[in-house]
Amino acid sequence: MANNPPNPAGQHDQAGSTQMFRAFVDESESFGAPAERSGSRAGLVIGIVVAAAAVVAAVAWVAMG
């Protein structure tokens, strides 16, 4: 595992979750895994807008009926 410095506040993480997370991130970066997903999120935004429009249309349909 990676040798990680203590958290900035200097307090010990009793559960060790911060140190384990940092070790996981350091390990994944060393294997060449990308830190962030590349590409735009246009598909996600379009999907959310379409889903919201469908909900609004369904509510309008029920209200009119």
Contacts in CASP RR format, 6 or more apart in sequence:
PFRMAT RR
TARGET T0000
AUTHOR 0000-0000-0000
METHOD contacts of the structure
MODEL  1
MANNPPNPAGQHDQAGSTQMFRAFVDESESFGAPAERSGSRAGLVIGIVV
AAAAVVAAVAWVAMG
1 23 0 8 1.000
1 27 0 8 1.000
2 22 0 8 1.000
2 23 0 8 1.000
2 26 0 8 1.000
2 27 0 8 1.000
4 19 0 8 1.000
4 22 0 8 1.000
4 23 0 8 1.000
4 26 0 8 1.000
6 12 0 8 1.000
6 13 0 8 1.000
7 13 0 8 1.000
7 18 0 8 1.000
13 19 0 8 1.000
25 35 0 8 1.000
29 35 0 8 1.000
END
